[in-house]
Amino acid sequence: MDKPTYVRWFTELGVDDVPLVGGKNASLGEMVRELSSQGVRVPNGFAVTAEAYRHTLDRAGAWPRLHRALDGLDAADVEDLARRAQAARDAVQAAALPDELADEIRAAYAKLRAEYGDDVTLAVRSSATAEDLPGASFAGQHESFLNIAGEARLLDAVRLCFVSLFKDRAIAYRAGKGFDHFKVLQSVGVMKMVRSDRGSSGVMFTLDTDSGFRDVVFVTGAWGLGENVVQGTVDPDEFYVFKPTLQAGHRAVLRRKLGGKDVRMVYSQGAGRETTRNVPTSKEDRDRFCLDDADVLELADAGVAIERHYSRKAGCSTPMDIEWAKDGLDGRLYIVQARPETVASRRPLHEVEEVRLHAKAAPLVTGRAVGARVASGRVRVVSNVSELSDFRPGDVLVADTTMPDWGTVMKAAAAVVTNRGGRTCHAAIVARELGIPAVVGCEDATTRMRTGDEVTVSCAEGAVGRVYAGVLPFETTRVDLSTLARPQTRVMVNVGNPDTAFQTALLPTDGVGLARMEFIVAEHIKVHPMALVHPDRVQDPAERDQLLRLAHGHARPADHFVRELAEGVGTIAAAFFPEPVIVRLSDFKTNEYASLLGGRWFEPKEENPMIGFRGASRYAHPAYAEGFALECAAMKRVREDMGLANVRLMIPFCRRVPEAERVLAAMASHGLVRGERGLEVYVMCEIPNNVVQIDAFARLFDGFSIGSNDLTQLVLGVDRDSALVAFDFDERDEGVKAMIAQAVEGARRNGRHVGICGQAPCDHPEMAAWLVELGITSISVTPDTLLGVTRTVLAAEHRLGRAPRAAAKSAP
């Protein structure tokens, strides 16, 4: 047979061949040719060219019918679009594959069978010439067919891929993007089917899809074939890997989240066209991750290699959207698609959008937030496709999940809420592209919300998206960071929630002045550390079973605490890397510890926990020493295994110098030695004795952070938890200010860093200006006040004749 005219093997293709074989096939060829030597494994296969599509329609005389169907189309008219799209599909469906094309496909199939065996099955995927481009992903617009075997089924699948160029959703998408329907041609990719029905599969991005933070690889996955993750049929597992430390040799997963993974897609044994089906996932598989750490890191390596290669080809940073599959028979990971990411990577790097919700209530439903916006509208619950015609522009679309066919409706929606799906599902991808908020994976949205109800959908409160009843007021402002200078005084931020870290890191900060460990323990771990060390001492059997379920999959229950705490702190440290992140070790009061799962069996009852068994006094005490050892193990993992040496540790509520010495000795016994591997240890300056003996404390610590909340409480003798005396709590009292001034002077005298992380400069601009005049090293504030405090500090420094530093940093 002469050289094929209509078939090209992946080994013959590269990114410059998009007009010949479409974006998907060109990318597969590029990876096979250029990245195989770097460990990027792609299944072998071939492309049926766009010229084959054109030749098929030419031979059948189909073009006039297509023009009659599509000329003058108004894609906004859903009913007319459906009629015209069906007519276009009928025209292509009637076009038989020419014999010469069919023969070339059969010959290529024979070569694949010779390579992989006669029982090889195929993935047959559409690859349009306008697909997987930097400005248009065409995600889910065209058809793919999995588990294809036999010549007849292969030829049928190729023809159906041609037909899918004229699905309603594809026509509407092209119209919205301004593509000419007759200049977009369809190529088809045919490749060995990875047996992920026996393994797992999913999607990864080489940036965080919500914030646009570019220093992570974000991996999602579930058991079985990958369509469930792409379409949002399942709530997938999620993993993050930090690129800078990965490339420096630190082989550690930054963070992970276990998904529900209720169903898995497997091969169908039927004789019809349906070649796959969903089956329930076993409880054992639901309760474990679909990838181990070695798999996640191998995928991250591949993601970094692919991004680096495409960035070099493009001449600029090019974050990537990559599909992967793990073969359950050979145990290997394969890359089955890669394309430029088209939403988060295109946001302006110098601009920050701030959305503030001014009123809140108990949410109707919660799920995973997509984006960081807020929108209000009337609910429209859609149970099946026939109800889409009732949808009105500005409605909030509520559904079990969304489908690619729903693109026109989603474009008109104020927001989207779904029962199922993760942050890389169809609903999430489309919502990001449209710039509307989406809350996915709510489980019960379609039963808790009713058509016609007014709601507010909020994705501006971290990783948890919330839907509130009624129309709540909110405000959106945009800030151009390139116009905001940086003061000499370091302005840092207080962070407790890892879910908001990447978004917060887009702000112009000098790092984190206070990373609260308590938030991670209370909101993510939820178990008292001593209960995990000694589950036998938890006397309630139901409570004990619950904490053991949370720790399922670990060699020791206590390992759950170490991993979760390390990954929470590590996420914050990575977000602000290489700027310093000052992590305050645990400062729960006994009543707060007792509220954690298992906590009541380990905590005493105190009349005034605010000045009781808290902070440093716990760390070397027999009642908590084993819990403190877990905190130290987690921080050691962050600094050494994850490579995040920008973490500095801080001791809270340290009453006396001998107590400080005991705590430092305990830390050293757990491998955290001040001065080794650059470890700096700070102390909170929040007790009058810290100020009075600041010279003695300065000999033991590298810096101080003034906790104005507790210092005010103890100087004025006001219990800040008591509403009865709240009127007497004022950080601006002259006695409190005298203590703060003495602390700043003492730290500077000893050559130590001194900052403040209390609420005073957030609430009172005049306090921030006064602190600048004192010569404080840093001011750490809440994210919502950071820009305002920065402007206040700049104005104060201007009055003092201090020149600002360079303009604010761009987002990472």
Secondary structure, DSSP 4 states (H G I P E B T S, - for coil): -PPPSSEEEGGG--GGGHHHHHHHHHHHHHHHHHTGGGT-----EEEE-HHHHHHHHHHHT-HHHHHHHHTT--TT-HHHHHHHHHHHHHHHHT-PPPHHHHHHHHHHHHHHHHHH-TT--EEEEEEETTSSBTTB--TT-S-EEEEE-SHHHHHHHHHHHHHGGG-HHHHHHHHHHT--TTT--EEEEEEEPP-GGGSEEEEEESS-TTT---SEEEEEEEEB-THHHHHTSS--EEEEEEHHHHHTT-----EEE-----EEEEE---SSS--EEEEEPPHHHHTS-SS-HHHHHHHHHHHHHHHHHHHHHHTS---EEEEEEE-TTT--EEEEEEEE--SGGGS-TTEEEEEEE------SEEEEEESS-EEEEEEEEESSGGGGGG--TT-EEEES---GGGHHHHHH-SEEEESS--TTSHHHHHHHHHT--EEE--SSHHHH--TT-EEEEE--SSSEEEEEES---EEEEEEEGGG-EE-SSEEEEEE--GGGHHHHTTS--S-EEEEEHHHHIIIII-B-HHHHH-GGG---HHHHHHHHHHTTTSSSHHHHHHHHHHHHHHHHHHHHTTS-EEEEPP---HHHHHTSBTGGGT----S-GGGSS-THHHHTSTTTHHHHHHHHHHHHIIIIIS--TTEEEEE-S--SHHHHHHHHHHHHHTT--TTGGG--EEEEE-SHHHHHTHHHHHTT-SEEEE-HHHHHHHHHT--TT-GGGGGG--TTSHHHHHHHHHHHHHHHHTT-EEEE-SSHHHH-HHHHHHHHHHT-SEEEE-GGGHHHHHHHHHHHHHHTTPPPEEEPPPP-
